[in-house]
């Protein structure tokens, strides 16, 4: 089991169960330095307390181990006594050759080789310890970096929420203004039509030559100077079949239409309307 899979909760549970440093290292397949580094990474400010609890478990385990060894010895003696036969059995003794003792030179060479191995292992262990500390430091830096990014992300979320609320409020206000504008445009169109109707004067042309505006009694018919136009119309070929009264009416209408702003002509005599259109409109 890799020691990196050990969570803070699992380590606390094993410590409560009495596990020592050695037992935890055996369980998670790591060295005591790696275990300590991992504990300090997990618990940070509370790591020293966890390590003290582990040391207390080690002290508790030592007398227990001596007691278990004593019990095992007693049990072995009991088993030996219970299995002994009532009769004496002669077992032939095998003559064993004593092992050859190594010479001093051999011991010195072995000591030299073992010393070199120990030094090499210590160097390797020191290098690995340094690398492990660098990694642990980098992991802590990454943790701090992640916390900073989380704070920035939350800040961005808060700003986005505020902007979204403001945008929704503006859209609501825009919709209200659009509704008001639509209502005002409809009302404006109605008022303009009424103004157009009230501003347009209906001028009536009667068969007897009278010209008037009975719907607008205040409207003044200005026909000053129509005599000059009458004399001109008398010479026009289109007016040869008309009565002089009709020619006077046409001349007056022309002058009135030039001086009036908005008006509409209503002829009682359709033939006279045709001549007026032919002379002055087409």
N, C-alpha and C positions, 0 to 999 in steps of 0.2 A: 504494500500500500504506500503510495507516495505521500510524503509528509505535507505537501502543499494541499492535499485534500482534507487535511485536518482543520475543522472549523473551531472557532472559539468555544462554541457550545459543547462540542465533542470533547475538547481538551479538558474543560471544566468538569464534565461528567466523569471522565477517566481519573482525574485527580481526586474527586470525591470518593471514587471506588478504591483509592489507595495506590494507584499506579505511580511508579518512580520514574526518574529520568531514563534509566536503562530500559525499563519496560516500554516506555513510550517510544524510545529510539528503535527498539526491536520491532515494535508494532508498526511504526511508520517508516521503517527502513531508512534511517538517517543518523547522522552524528549528533552528539550533544550540542555542538556549536550551531548546526543547522536548526535543531529543535529550538534552541534559545532565540536565534534570529527570527524564526517563524513566529514564536510566541510574542516577541517584542513588536513584530509587524501587526499581529492580530489585535493585541490588547493595548499597545501604545503606552498610555500613562499607567495602566494597571498591570504591566508586565512584571514588575518587581514582586508584587504580591503573589502572582501565579508561580513564579520561580521559587519563592519562599515556601509555598505550599508543597511544591515538588520536593524540596529539600527536607521538609518535615516528613513526607511519606517515606523517603529513603531511610531516615533515622528510625522510623517505626518498623521498617521492614527487617532491619538487622537482627534484633533479638528474636524476631519471629523465625528467621532463617535458622538460627542456632537451635531454637526449640524444635523445629521440624527435623533438623539433622539428628538431634538426640533421640527423638521419637523413632526415626527411621532405624537408628542403631539398635534400640531396644527391641523393635519389631523384628529385626534381622536375627537377633539372638534367640528370641522366642521361637521363630520359625526353625532355626537350626536345632534347638532342643527337642521341638516336637517331631522333627523328621528323623531323629537319631534312632538306630536300631537297638533292641535290648541286648543283642549279642554283639560281641566285639568282632568286627570285620577287619581283617588285615588287608591293607591296601599296599600294593607294592610301590615303593618309592622309586621314582625315575630320577636318575642322576642328570642334572642340568649343568651344562657347561657355563661357566661364568663368562659374561661378555668381555670382549677385549677392551681395555681402557684406552682412550685416545691419548696420543702423545701431547707433549706441551706445544710442539710446533703446530699440530693439528688444531689444538684449542685456540692458539693465537690467531691462526688463519681464519678459523670460524668466527672468533670474536671480531676480527677486522672486517669480515664480510657482513656480519650482523650489524656492526656499527655503521658501516656504509649504507646498509639498507635502511637503518633507523634514520640516519641523517637525510637520505633521499626522501623518505616518507614524510619527515618533518618539513622539509622544503616544499614538497608538493602540497602538504596540508596547509602550510602558511600561504602559498599562492592561491589555493582554493578558498581559504578563509577571506583573503583580500578581495577576490572576485565576488564572493558571496556578499560581502559588505557593500561593494559597489552596486550590485544588483538590488539589494535591500534599499539602499539610499535612493536609487533610481525609481524603485517602486513607490517609495514614499513621495518623491517629487511628482510622479504621475498621479498619485492619489490627490495631492494638493492641486495639481493642474485640473483634474477632473472636477473637483469641488468648485474651482473658479469658473470652469465652463458651465457647470450646472447653475451657478448663480447668474452668469451672463444670460443663459438660456431662459431662466425664469424672468429676468428683467426684460428680455425681448418679448416674452409672452405677455407680460403685463402691459408693455407699451402697445403691442398689437391689439390687445383687448380694448384699451382706451381709444385707439384710433378707429377701431371697428364701431365702437359705441358712437363716437363723434360722426362717423360717416353715415350711420343709420339715422341719427338725429337730423343731419343735413338733408338726407333723402326725404325724410318726412316733411321737413320744412319746404323743400322744393315742390313736393306734391301738393301741399297746401297752397303755395303760391300759384302753381299751374291751375288749380281749381278756381282760385280767385280771378286769375287772368281770363280764364274761359268765361266766367260769369260776367266780368266787366266788358269783354269783347262783344258778347251777345247783347248786353245792355247798350253799349256804344252803337252797335249797328241799328238797334231799334230807334235810338234817339236821332241818329243821322237820317234815317228814313223819314221820321216825323219832321225833321228840319227841312228835308228836301220837299216833302209834301206841302209844308206851310210856306216855304219860300217860293214855290212855283205859282205864278198867277195865271189863272185861266181867263183869256181875253175872248169874249164872244163877239162874233161878227154877224149882225142881223141882216135880213134881206132888204130891209128898208134903208140900209146905209148906216145904221147906228152901230157904234163900237163901245163896249162897256165891260166892266169887270165886277159883276154883281156879288161874287163871292168874296171880293176884297174891296170893300167900299173906300178904303183909304188909299188905294192904288191910283196914282195920277197918270193919266194917258198923255204923254208928251208927244205932240205931232207937229210942233212948230217947224215950218219950212217945207211942209208937204206940197205947197203950191208949185214949187219949182219942179218937183218930181211929177206932179199931175200934168204940167205942160209937156214934159218929156214923154209921158205915157200916151198922151193924145196923139203923138206922132208915130207911135209904135204900131206896126202892122198887127200884132197880136191883140191890140185893144180896139181895132176899128169897129168891131161888132158890139162893143160894150157901151152901156149907158154912161153918161158923164158922171152920174152919181156913183156908179160902180168904180170908175176910174179914180174918183176922189177917195173912195173907201180903200182901194188898193194902195194909193199913195200914202194915206194916213197910216195904214197898217205897217207899211215898210218903215216909215219914220219911227213909229212906236216900237217896233221890234228892234231897231238899232239902239234905242235908248233904254229899253227894258233889259234887266239881267236874266231873270228866269221867268219863262212864260210858256203858255201853250195856247194855240189858236183854235177856236171852235167855230166853224162856219155853219150858218144856217142854210146858205145856198152852196151846194156842192160844186156847181159850175164855176162859181167865183173862186172857190178854193183851188180848183184845177188851174185857173189862169194865174193865181198867186204863186202856186208851186212852180208853174212853167216859167214865170218871170224872175222869181227871186230865190227859189230853192234849188232847182236842178242846174 
